[in-house]
Amino acid sequence: MITYYKRYRMEIDLAGINPPSLPAPYEWKPWDESLLEAHAQVKYLCFRDEIDAHVFPCLSNLPGCRRLMREIRRKPGFLPAATWLIAAPAGYVATIQGVIDREGFGAIQNVGVLPAWRGRGLGGRLVCRALMGFREQGVPRAFLEVTAENAHAVRLYRSLGFRRVKTLYKAVDG
């Protein structure tokens, strides 16, 4: 049986993006090759119980998240300046990756905040940090795709200035 998931492509102009700050005790961890495993682990812990693990089965298991991180890292437009972790004293609690697509737009690949750390403004700050990374590279616009059922994420992206430009449907077998 095939299930269709409604997804939105949302875009933002990067001209008005401001650098985000993190409150103590959180810290920014910029991309480094040695952090690929940390990104994969945080991604897995963020998505394994969420709707996107159904839409993208690789998010439902750690090996799939490792594979996805290696694939993102190998993309020609992978942008370290838009790829971040947020650290707390307990360890890494949030992840995001960014790629410049063929048309020259910034493409946010994944935004994940561990469930116990949600509701603290980390997701919005993480997105803004990635958007700053795109802007610093001269990218004028960025986009992301979000599953429509993820109402919290849709609200967050709208609050940051993203606007829905297209509705897509992702077919998932099984």
Backbone as CSV, one residue per row, in Angstrom:
resi,resn,N_x,N_y,N_z,CA_x,CA_y,CA_z,C_x,C_y,C_z
1,MET,0.830,-1.180,0.000,0.000,0.000,0.000,0.878,1.248,0.000
2,ILE,0.532,2.207,-0.806,1.275,3.461,-0.884,0.535,4.522,-0.078
3,THR,1.284,5.241,0.748,0.751,6.363,1.513,1.365,7.634,0.957
4,TYR,0.542,8.662,0.797,1.022,9.950,0.307,1.053,10.940,1.466
5,TYR,2.199,11.570,1.646,2.365,12.571,2.688,2.459,13.951,2.045
6,LYS,1.631,14.860,2.528,1.653,16.242,2.040,2.847,16.955,2.654
7,ARG,3.598,17.631,1.795,4.765,18.392,2.242,4.721,19.780,1.632
8,TYR,5.267,20.732,2.345,5.343,22.106,1.849,6.790,22.463,1.550
9,ARG,6.967,23.116,0.421,8.252,23.781,0.164,8.055,25.210,0.642
10,MET,8.938,25.630,1.550,8.860,26.973,2.114,10.164,27.691,1.803
11,GLU,10.057,28.978,1.453,11.233,29.773,1.080,11.312,31.046,1.908
12,ILE,12.517,31.589,1.950,12.762,32.832,2.678,13.835,33.632,1.956
13,ASP,13.671,34.942,1.941,14.698,35.864,1.442,15.673,36.087,2.588
14,LEU,16.958,36.019,2.315,17.952,36.068,3.386,18.413,37.471,3.762
15,ALA,17.879,38.491,3.106,18.333,39.860,3.366,18.109,40.288,4.818
16,GLY,17.010,39.878,5.435,16.692,40.370,6.773,17.084,39.454,7.908
17,ILE,17.891,38.453,7.649,18.261,37.485,8.695,19.339,38.085,9.590
18,ASN,19.140,37.949,10.899,20.110,38.456,11.868,20.827,37.298,12.549
19,PRO,22.079,37.521,12.950,22.822,36.451,13.627,22.161,36.099,14.953
20,PRO,21.899,34.825,15.182,21.281,34.426,16.450,22.336,34.232,17.535
21,SER,21.913,34.439,18.756,22.788,34.124,19.889,22.154,32.965,20.647
22,LEU,22.972,32.290,21.390,22.487,31.184,22.223,22.635,31.574,23.689
23,PRO,21.610,31.327,24.487,21.764,31.596,25.920,22.671,30.541,26.555
24,ALA,23.304,30.920,27.646,24.084,29.941,28.407,23.115,28.883,28.920
25,PRO,23.489,27.660,28.969,24.809,27.069,28.799,25.037,26.475,27.408
26,TYR,24.194,26.842,26.414,24.297,26.253,25.082,25.482,26.843,24.313
27,GLU,26.034,26.039,23.391,27.157,26.480,22.562,26.950,26.021,21.124
28,TRP,27.392,26.864,20.181,27.412,26.480,18.768,28.598,25.564,18.512
29,LYS,28.367,24.527,17.722,29.452,23.656,17.279,29.419,23.648,15.753
30,PRO,30.367,24.349,15.126,30.383,24.396,13.661,30.778,23.045,13.068
31,TRP,30.479,22.881,11.782,30.795,21.628,11.101,32.273,21.309,11.189
32,ASP,32.535,20.062,11.441,33.872,19.495,11.383,33.661,18.033,10.992
33,GLU,34.545,17.493,10.167,34.409,16.098,9.726,34.266,15.135,10.891
34,SER,34.938,15.447,11.991,34.891,14.552,13.146,33.514,14.529,13.808
35,LEU,32.620,15.442,13.431,31.292,15.515,14.034,30.210,14.831,13.214
36,LEU,30.587,14.168,12.112,29.585,13.498,11.283,28.771,12.502,12.110
37,GLU,29.413,11.707,12.919,28.710,10.726,13.754,27.785,11.415,14.754
38,ALA,28.219,12.515,15.342,27.364,13.241,16.290,26.116,13.767,15.588
39,HIS,26.266,14.311,14.375,25.104,14.769,13.611,24.151,13.600,13.368
40,ALA,24.686,12.456,12.980,23.847,11.288,12.696,23.101,10.830,13.951
41,GLN,23.787,10.779,15.082,23.148,10.328,16.316,22.045,11.279,16.758
42,VAL,22.325,12.586,16.708,21.310,13.556,17.103,20.126,13.497,16.142
43,LYS,20.407,13.396,14.852,19.339,13.288,13.851,18.436,12.088,14.174
44,TYR,19.040,10.943,14.444,18.277,9.741,14.770,17.405,9.959,16.009
45,LEU,17.980,10.497,17.070,17.227,10.705,18.305,16.117,11.741,18.147
46,CYS,16.300,12.664,17.236,15.278,13.685,16.977,14.115,13.148,16.167
47,PHE,14.388,12.298,15.180,13.382,11.920,14.197,12.799,10.525,14.367
48,ARG,13.403,9.649,15.141,12.999,8.240,15.171,11.536,8.016,15.529
49,ASP,10.947,8.875,16.339,9.556,8.712,16.754,8.625,9.738,16.120
50,GLU,9.091,10.420,15.091,8.317,11.498,14.466,7.751,11.059,13.125
51,ILE,6.808,11.841,12.596,6.171,11.543,11.311,7.211,11.416,10.193
52,ASP,8.276,12.197,10.243,9.266,12.146,9.167,10.007,10.815,9.100
53,ALA,9.996,10.037,10.171,10.597,8.699,10.121,9.755,7.767,9.254
54,HIS,8.475,8.087,9.080,7.621,7.330,8.160,7.811,7.823,6.727
55,VAL,7.937,9.140,6.596,8.103,9.743,5.272,9.472,9.386,4.697
56,PHE,10.487,9.405,5.535,11.857,9.081,5.141,12.363,7.988,6.083
57,PRO,12.180,6.733,5.729,12.522,5.629,6.635,13.966,5.635,7.139
58,CYS,14.886,6.245,6.409,16.274,6.285,6.879,16.388,7.019,8.211
59,LEU,15.430,7.909,8.532,15.466,8.649,9.786,15.023,7.802,10.978
60,SER,14.509,6.614,10.718,13.989,5.776,11.798,15.050,4.898,12.454
61,ASN,16.277,4.918,11.919,17.326,4.069,12.485,18.683,4.748,12.366
62,LEU,19.573,4.401,13.267,20.893,5.042,13.308,21.717,4.766,12.057
63,PRO,21.772,3.532,11.542,22.534,3.325,10.299,22.008,4.172,9.137
64,GLY,20.689,4.341,9.057,20.110,5.180,8.007,20.517,6.633,8.160
65,CYS,20.569,7.110,9.387,20.986,8.496,9.635,22.474,8.689,9.335
66,ARG,23.275,7.684,9.623,24.700,7.755,9.265,24.864,7.837,7.748
67,ARG,24.129,6.987,7.042,24.182,6.978,5.578,23.725,8.327,5.020
68,LEU,22.633,8.857,5.571,22.126,10.151,5.121,23.156,11.255,5.361
69,MET,23.789,11.262,6.509,24.814,12.285,6.784,25.982,12.164,5.811
70,ARG,26.406,10.952,5.502,27.502,10.791,4.525,27.072,11.296,3.156
71,GLU,25.818,11.028,2.771,25.318,11.496,1.471,25.232,13.016,1.429
72,ILE,24.733,13.632,2.505,24.665,15.097,2.555,26.071,15.675,2.450
73,ARG,26.998,15.101,3.195,28.383,15.597,3.202,29.027,15.502,1.819
74,ARG,28.666,14.494,1.034,29.266,14.309,-0.295,28.613,15.154,-1.385
75,LYS,27.497,15.785,-1.090,26.837,16.603,-2.121,27.779,17.722,-2.552
76,PRO,27.792,18.036,-3.845,28.685,19.099,-4.336,28.468,20.446,-3.650
77,GLY,27.233,20.748,-3.268,26.950,22.041,-2.656,26.940,22.036,-1.140
78,PHE,27.433,20.960,-0.507,27.442,20.908,0.956,28.096,22.165,1.500
79,LEU,27.445,22.799,2.475,27.952,24.064,3.009,28.234,23.943,4.507
80,PRO,29.499,23.803,4.878,29.835,23.723,6.303,29.303,24.912,7.103
81,ALA,29.273,26.105,6.510,28.819,27.305,7.223,27.330,27.265,7.553
82,ALA,26.584,26.322,6.977,25.154,26.176,7.261,24.865,24.845,7.950
83,THR,25.892,24.232,8.516,25.764,22.918,9.147,26.284,23.033,10.582
84,TRP,25.372,22.833,11.542,25.679,23.120,12.937,25.104,22.076,13.878
85,LEU,25.733,22.006,15.037,25.180,21.311,16.196,25.032,22.347,17.311
86,ILE,24.096,22.098,18.210,24.030,22.869,19.454,24.392,21.902,20.570
87,ALA,25.326,22.345,21.414,25.762,21.542,22.551,25.193,22.130,23.840
88,ALA,24.854,21.235,24.757,24.458,21.579,26.122,25.392,20.799,27.038
89,PRO,25.410,21.080,28.321,26.290,20.294,29.204,26.045,18.784,29.106
90,ALA,24.821,18.381,28.759,24.499,16.952,28.655,24.958,16.336,27.339
91,GLY,25.419,17.145,26.384,25.836,16.647,25.073,25.165,17.435,23.960
92,TYR,25.216,16.905,22.777,24.618,17.580,21.626,23.106,17.409,21.662
93,VAL,22.379,18.520,21.397,20.923,18.495,21.531,20.183,18.921,20.275
94,ALA,20.888,19.410,19.254,20.215,19.865,18.030,21.187,19.825,16.859
95,THR,20.626,19.633,15.661,21.427,19.510,14.446,20.718,20.147,13.257
96,ILE,21.508,20.619,12.301,20.991,21.140,11.036,22.087,20.984,9.992
97,GLN,21.682,20.774,8.739,22.635,20.704,7.637,22.148,21.599,6.505
98,GLY,23.088,22.151,5.758,22.746,23.010,4.639,23.547,22.678,3.398
99,VAL,22.887,22.849,2.253,23.478,22.587,0.941,23.066,23.724,0.018
100,ILE,23.943,24.118,-0.886,23.558,25.054,-1.946,23.145,24.208,-3.137
101,ASP,21.911,24.405,-3.615,21.405,23.571,-4.707,21.903,24.065,-6.063
102,ARG,21.506,23.376,-7.119,21.985,23.693,-8.480,21.588,25.093,-8.945
103,GLU,20.465,25.604,-8.415,20.012,26.943,-8.797,20.649,28.048,-7.959
104,GLY,21.468,27.660,-6.987,22.140,28.649,-6.144,21.357,29.044,-4.905
105,PHE,20.297,28.296,-4.578,19.540,28.560,-3.359,20.092,27.726,-2.212
106,GLY,19.938,28.233,-1.009,20.272,27.456,0.167,19.181,26.443,0.431
107,ALA,19.568,25.219,0.712,18.612,24.151,0.983,18.894,23.567,2.361
108,ILE,17.979,23.805,3.291,18.113,23.213,4.613,17.679,21.765,4.510
109,GLN,18.547,20.864,4.941,18.301,19.435,4.805,17.521,18.858,5.970
110,ASN,17.883,19.160,7.161,17.231,18.611,8.347,17.350,19.605,9.484
111,VAL,16.289,19.742,10.254,16.311,20.538,11.479,15.825,19.604,12.575
112,GLY,16.669,19.335,13.531,16.273,18.429,14.603,16.706,18.936,15.965
113,VAL,15.763,18.925,16.905,16.038,19.243,18.309,15.542,18.050,19.122
114,LEU,16.381,17.541,20.005,15.988,16.399,20.833,14.693,16.723,21.586
115,PRO,13.793,15.752,21.696,12.487,16.010,22.329,12.567,16.697,23.693
116,ALA,13.485,16.299,24.541,13.574,16.892,25.882,14.036,18.347,25.865
117,TRP,14.543,18.812,24.728,15.094,20.158,24.623,14.220,21.079,23.777
118,ARG,13.093,20.583,23.309,12.192,21.396,22.488,11.477,22.432,23.351
119,GLY,11.000,23.484,22.686,10.273,24.533,23.393,11.159,25.554,24.071
120,ARG,12.440,25.561,23.766,13.389,26.497,24.383,13.941,27.500,23.372
121,GLY,13.396,27.490,22.152,13.852,28.427,21.131,15.088,27.974,20.370
122,LEU,15.533,26.748,20.606,16.757,26.277,19.954,16.543,26.039,18.458
123,GLY,15.389,25.512,18.078,15.128,25.239,16.662,15.176,26.510,15.818
124,GLY,14.541,27.560,16.284,14.557,28.826,15.548,15.959,29.401,15.437
125,ARG,16.705,29.338,16.520,18.083,29.842,16.498,18.945,29.011,15.545
126,LEU,18.731,27.705,15.552,19.485,26.808,14.686,19.225,27.131,13.210
127,VAL,17.950,27.310,12.866,17.600,27.662,11.482,18.237,28.996,11.110
128,CYS,18.136,29.982,11.975,18.717,31.297,11.669,20.235,31.223,11.510
129,ARG,20.901,30.373,12.295,22.361,30.225,12.156,22.707,29.635,10.792
130,ALA,21.941,28.639,10.365,22.165,28.066,9.034,21.893,29.099,7.951
131,LEU,20.820,29.881,8.111,20.504,30.914,7.123,21.610,31.955,7.039
132,MET,22.206,32.305,8.181,23.350,33.230,8.170,24.516,32.630,7.397
133,GLY,24.730,31.333,7.543,25.798,30.662,6.797,25.578,30.769,5.297
134,PHE,24.332,30.606,4.857,24.020,30.781,3.435,24.279,32.221,3.009
135,ARG,23.764,33.165,3.798,23.911,34.586,3.434,25.384,34.993,3.356
136,GLU,26.193,34.491,4.282,27.626,34.805,4.270,28.306,34.314,2.996
137,GLN,27.721,33.322,2.330,28.258,32.802,1.068,27.633,33.484,-0.150
138,GLY,26.821,34.531,0.086,26.211,35.272,-1.006,24.935,34.660,-1.556
139,VAL,24.366,33.701,-0.856,23.127,33.053,-1.297,21.958,33.984,-0.962
140,PRO,21.097,34.319,-1.946,20.023,35.282,-1.694,18.767,34.698,-1.052
141,ARG,18.481,33.417,-1.304,17.251,32.794,-0.801,17.559,31.381,-0.326
142,ALA,16.711,30.909,0.579,16.850,29.539,1.053,15.463,28.908,1.121
143,PHE,15.474,27.586,1.127,14.219,26.858,1.228,14.398,25.611,2.069
144,LEU,13.279,25.048,2.450,13.232,23.766,3.130,11.921,23.119,2.750
145,GLU,11.829,21.836,3.025,10.575,21.118,2.867,10.196,20.575,4.226
146,VAL,8.892,20.626,4.513,8.388,20.182,5.801,7.107,19.386,5.581
147,THR,6.940,18.333,6.348,5.720,17.539,6.290,4.582,18.361,6.892
148,ALA,3.497,18.512,6.145,2.380,19.378,6.554,1.813,18.995,7.912
149,GLU,1.809,17.712,8.249,1.291,17.265,9.541,2.122,17.759,10.718
150,ASN,3.341,18.181,10.462,4.216,18.675,11.520,3.894,20.152,11.760
151,ALA,2.733,20.383,12.366,2.212,21.745,12.539,3.168,22.632,13.333
152,HIS,3.826,22.068,14.336,4.760,22.868,15.144,5.899,23.413,14.269
153,ALA,6.461,22.555,13.417,7.553,22.990,12.548,7.056,24.018,11.534
154,VAL,5.879,23.798,10.973,5.324,24.755,10.002,5.161,26.124,10.666
155,ARG,4.622,26.156,11.889,4.469,27.430,12.617,5.819,28.087,12.872
156,LEU,6.814,27.282,13.277,8.148,27.827,13.534,8.693,28.491,12.276
157,TYR,8.640,27.790,11.143,9.205,28.333,9.913,8.468,29.598,9.473
158,ARG,7.151,29.607,9.621,6.393,30.829,9.289,6.810,31.983,10.190
159,SER,7.012,31.707,11.473,7.394,32.769,12.413,8.764,33.354,12.079
160,LEU,9.601,32.567,11.409,10.932,33.045,11.015,10.905,33.805,9.690
161,GLY,9.768,33.758,8.981,9.651,34.478,7.718,9.556,33.593,6.490
162,PHE,9.574,32.279,6.665,9.399,31.374,5.525,7.961,31.462,5.036
163,ARG,7.796,31.349,3.719,6.468,31.337,3.108,6.329,30.100,2.242
164,ARG,5.151,29.488,2.303,4.890,28.309,1.486,4.778,28.728,0.028
165,VAL,5.545,28.043,-0.822,5.522,28.353,-2.255,5.006,27.188,-3.090
166,LYS,4.953,26.002,-2.506,4.517,24.828,-3.263,4.071,23.740,-2.296
167,THR,3.085,22.974,-2.725,2.659,21.780,-1.997,3.083,20.571,-2.809
168,LEU,3.730,19.646,-2.144,4.246,18.436,-2.775,3.627,17.226,-2.091
169,TYR,3.698,16.092,-2.737,3.232,14.850,-2.123,4.339,13.822,-2.261
170,LYS,4.703,13.227,-1.145,5.748,12.206,-1.108,5.067,10.848,-0.973
171,ALA,5.304,9.981,-1.952,4.736,8.639,-1.916,5.683,7.719,-1.148
172,VAL,5.122,6.975,-0.199,5.906,6.040,0.601,5.248,4.674,0.513
173,ASP,6.008,3.707,0.094,5.507,2.345,-0.037,5.536,1.652,1.313
174,GLY,4.458,0.987,1.679,4.402,0.247,2.935,3.818,1.087,3.998
